[in-house]
Amino acid sequence: MGLIGGMARTAVVAGTATAVSNRVSRRQAGRWQAQEAQAYQQPPQQYAPPPPPPPPAATDSDDLIETLQKLGALRDQGILTDAEFEAQKAKALAGL
């Protein structure tokens, strides 16, 4: 086989490789295009808004009075300071 035959064989191999490569590229591009088309056809996912926070627990007056009495007893026993008592009392009254 001479120089011309070697060049012809190289040209055939190169041409075949190019054709196969182009075919693979076109097929992959077609797949990506189909996936994108499906993604656009599907409606966007809707998320539900978070539920509202629960309302603060309503304490009735008997519970409030009982809490204040306990706090007063703890203050009288010296377990709570006056500042701690006032802070806890304000917290209990804010829960109304």
Residue pairs with C-beta under 8 A, 6 or more apart in sequence:
1 9
56 95
57 95
58 96
59 67
59 92
59 95
59 96
64 92
64 93
64 95
64 96
67 92
68 89
68 92
71 80
71 85
71 88
71 89
71 92
72 85
74 80
74 85
75 81
75 82
75 84
75 85
80 88
